Amino acid sequence: MTSKIIPLEIVAVTLWQIWLAHNSLVFHRKQLDLINIVDSALDMHCNYAKWNRSNLERGAISLNLQPRWRPPNPDSLKINIDASHLLGTTKGAIAFVCRDSKGRLTEGLTRLVRASSAFQAEILACLYALRHFADRPHLKLILEFDCSSLVSYQKDSSLSLGC
């Protein structure tokens, strides 16, 4: 029996398309179409591969961009947190993933929440992540999120997000 290894890029764009379809279902009540999800993912991958190949053939200049995600120290876990909110409603969604120093996914969570703003959804995402690990105080956790208001609030106050 022969097994094929699926390229990581295809897995990534498929997961992205599933997330987009999930959001369409939650926020717009649009039914999921599995064939469309897979087709969109493959189209996205083909377009990306084609665009990159044509740039390489033209001798494009490399920007040497630093990777956005940096692994934590070997004694730590990094939790990436995000949330979304549907404007004018109390509908929100939160998610977090936890990875070790080798970038391996160790845990994660997604959940629908009631929130009156994107800021509140981001705070709920942080709280859910911290609660998830509350029974393991020996772990060294690094929280990473993209909500600039929450980052500013944390820096400007005496609030400590560590466990």
MOGIPE-V718552 format. One record per residue. N is the residue number from 1. RES is the residue in three letters. OMEGA is omega in whole degrees, -180 to 180 (* if undefined). D_FIRST is the distance of its C-alpha to the first C-alpha in Angstrom with 2 decimals. Layout:
n:N res:RES omega:OMEGA d_first:D_FIRST
n:N res:RES omega:OMEGA d_first:D_FIRST
This chain:
n:1 res:MET omega:180 d_first:0.00
n:2 res:THR omega:177 d_first:3.81
n:3 res:SER omega:177 d_first:6.61
n:4 res:LYS omega:176 d_first:10.06
n:5 res:ILE omega:179 d_first:13.15
n:6 res:ILE omega:180 d_first:15.98
n:7 res:PRO omega:-179 d_first:19.28
n:8 res:LEU omega:-179 d_first:21.83
n:9 res:GLU omega:180 d_first:24.36
n:10 res:ILE omega:177 d_first:22.49
n:11 res:VAL omega:-178 d_first:22.16
n:12 res:ALA omega:-179 d_first:25.86
n:13 res:VAL omega:176 d_first:27.16
n:14 res:THR omega:177 d_first:25.28
n:15 res:LEU omega:178 d_first:26.89
n:16 res:TRP omega:180 d_first:30.17
n:17 res:GLN omega:177 d_first:30.02
n:18 res:ILE omega:178 d_first:29.34
n:19 res:TRP omega:179 d_first:32.38
n:20 res:LEU omega:179 d_first:34.49
n:21 res:ALA omega:177 d_first:33.58
n:22 res:HIS omega:179 d_first:34.42
n:23 res:ASN omega:177 d_first:37.76
n:24 res:SER omega:178 d_first:38.47
n:25 res:LEU omega:-176 d_first:37.97
n:26 res:VAL omega:-171 d_first:40.10
n:27 res:PHE omega:-178 d_first:42.86
n:28 res:HIS omega:-179 d_first:43.01
n:29 res:ARG omega:178 d_first:41.53
n:30 res:LYS omega:-177 d_first:39.19
n:31 res:GLN omega:178 d_first:36.26
n:32 res:LEU omega:176 d_first:32.71
n:33 res:ASP omega:-173 d_first:30.74
n:34 res:LEU omega:179 d_first:27.04
n:35 res:ILE omega:180 d_first:26.32
n:36 res:ASN omega:178 d_first:29.25
n:37 res:ILE omega:-179 d_first:28.08
n:38 res:VAL omega:179 d_first:24.71
n:39 res:ASP omega:179 d_first:26.55
n:40 res:SER omega:179 d_first:29.21
n:41 res:ALA omega:180 d_first:26.82
n:42 res:LEU omega:176 d_first:25.08
n:43 res:ASP omega:-180 d_first:28.59
n:44 res:MET omega:180 d_first:29.84
n:45 res:HIS omega:180 d_first:27.08
n:46 res:CYS omega:179 d_first:27.67
n:47 res:ASN omega:179 d_first:31.42
n:48 res:TYR omega:-180 d_first:31.22
n:49 res:ALA omega:180 d_first:29.09
n:50 res:LYS omega:-179 d_first:31.48
n:51 res:TRP omega:179 d_first:34.52
n:52 res:ASN omega:-179 d_first:33.45
n:53 res:ARG omega:-178 d_first:32.56
n:54 res:SER omega:177 d_first:35.93
n:55 res:ASN omega:179 d_first:37.77
n:56 res:LEU omega:180 d_first:36.23
n:57 res:GLU omega:180 d_first:37.15
n:58 res:ARG omega:-179 d_first:40.71
n:59 res:GLY omega:-179 d_first:41.00
n:60 res:ALA omega:179 d_first:41.28
n:61 res:ILE omega:177 d_first:42.89
n:62 res:SER omega:180 d_first:40.75
n:63 res:LEU omega:-178 d_first:42.38
n:64 res:ASN omega:179 d_first:40.88
n:65 res:LEU omega:177 d_first:40.59
n:66 res:GLN omega:177 d_first:40.10
n:67 res:PRO omega:-178 d_first:37.16
n:68 res:ARG omega:-179 d_first:38.47
n:69 res:TRP omega:177 d_first:36.75
n:70 res:ARG omega:-179 d_first:37.61
n:71 res:PRO omega:176 d_first:36.07
n:72 res:PRO omega:174 d_first:38.50
n:73 res:ASN omega:-178 d_first:39.66
n:74 res:PRO omega:-179 d_first:37.48
n:75 res:ASP omega:-175 d_first:39.84
n:76 res:SER omega:171 d_first:39.59
n:77 res:LEU omega:178 d_first:37.44
n:78 res:LYS omega:179 d_first:37.90
n:79 res:ILE omega:175 d_first:38.13
n:80 res:ASN omega:-172 d_first:38.04
n:81 res:ILE omega:174 d_first:39.98
n:82 res:ASP omega:180 d_first:40.62
n:83 res:ALA omega:175 d_first:42.30
n:84 res:SER omega:-179 d_first:43.44
n:85 res:HIS omega:176 d_first:46.38
n:86 res:LEU omega:-175 d_first:47.31
n:87 res:LEU omega:178 d_first:50.86
n:88 res:GLY omega:180 d_first:53.52
n:89 res:THR omega:172 d_first:51.55
n:90 res:THR omega:-179 d_first:50.62
n:91 res:LYS omega:177 d_first:46.88
n:92 res:GLY omega:176 d_first:44.79
n:93 res:ALA omega:179 d_first:41.33
n:94 res:ILE omega:177 d_first:40.49
n:95 res:ALA omega:168 d_first:37.43
n:96 res:PHE omega:173 d_first:36.72
n:97 res:VAL omega:179 d_first:33.85
n:98 res:CYS omega:180 d_first:34.17
n:99 res:ARG omega:179 d_first:32.53
n:100 res:ASP omega:-175 d_first:33.01
n:101 res:SER omega:177 d_first:34.08
n:102 res:LYS omega:178 d_first:30.58
n:103 res:GLY omega:-179 d_first:30.22
n:104 res:ARG omega:177 d_first:27.82
n:105 res:LEU omega:179 d_first:28.48
n:106 res:THR omega:-179 d_first:29.97
n:107 res:GLU omega:177 d_first:31.60
n:108 res:GLY omega:-179 d_first:32.73
n:109 res:LEU omega:168 d_first:34.73
n:110 res:THR omega:-178 d_first:35.70
n:111 res:ARG omega:171 d_first:38.62
n:112 res:LEU omega:-179 d_first:41.17
n:113 res:VAL omega:171 d_first:44.70
n:114 res:ARG omega:179 d_first:48.27
n:115 res:ALA omega:-179 d_first:49.84
n:116 res:SER omega:179 d_first:52.87
n:117 res:SER omega:176 d_first:51.82
n:118 res:ALA omega:179 d_first:49.02
n:119 res:PHE omega:179 d_first:50.80
n:120 res:GLN omega:178 d_first:50.80
n:121 res:ALA omega:178 d_first:47.08
n:122 res:GLU omega:178 d_first:46.44
n:123 res:ILE omega:178 d_first:48.63
n:124 res:LEU omega:179 d_first:46.80
n:125 res:ALA omega:177 d_first:43.45
n:126 res:CYS omega:-180 d_first:44.97
n:127 res:LEU omega:178 d_first:46.39
n:128 res:TYR omega:180 d_first:43.15
n:129 res:ALA omega:-179 d_first:41.37
n:130 res:LEU omega:177 d_first:44.19
n:131 res:ARG omega:-179 d_first:44.36
n:132 res:HIS omega:-177 d_first:40.63
n:133 res:PHE omega:-174 d_first:41.21
n:134 res:ALA omega:-178 d_first:44.76
n:135 res:ASP omega:179 d_first:43.88
n:136 res:ARG omega:-175 d_first:42.48
n:137 res:PRO omega:179 d_first:45.55
n:138 res:HIS omega:-179 d_first:44.27
n:139 res:LEU omega:175 d_first:41.75
n:140 res:LYS omega:-175 d_first:42.95
n:141 res:LEU omega:174 d_first:42.11
n:142 res:ILE omega:178 d_first:42.54
n:143 res:LEU omega:179 d_first:42.93
n:144 res:GLU omega:180 d_first:42.26
n:145 res:PHE omega:-174 d_first:43.27
n:146 res:ASP omega:-179 d_first:44.59
n:147 res:CYS omega:-175 d_first:47.61
n:148 res:SER omega:178 d_first:50.52
n:149 res:SER omega:-180 d_first:53.07
n:150 res:LEU omega:177 d_first:51.46
n:151 res:VAL omega:179 d_first:51.27
n:152 res:SER omega:-180 d_first:54.96
n:153 res:TYR omega:-178 d_first:55.93
n:154 res:GLN omega:-179 d_first:54.31
n:155 res:LYS omega:-174 d_first:55.99
n:156 res:ASP omega:-177 d_first:59.37
n:157 res:SER omega:179 d_first:59.58
n:158 res:SER omega:-180 d_first:59.52
n:159 res:LEU omega:176 d_first:56.34
n:160 res:SER omega:-178 d_first:53.76
n:161 res:LEU omega:-180 d_first:50.16
n:162 res:GLY omega:179 d_first:49.05
n:163 res:CYS omega:* d_first:48.48
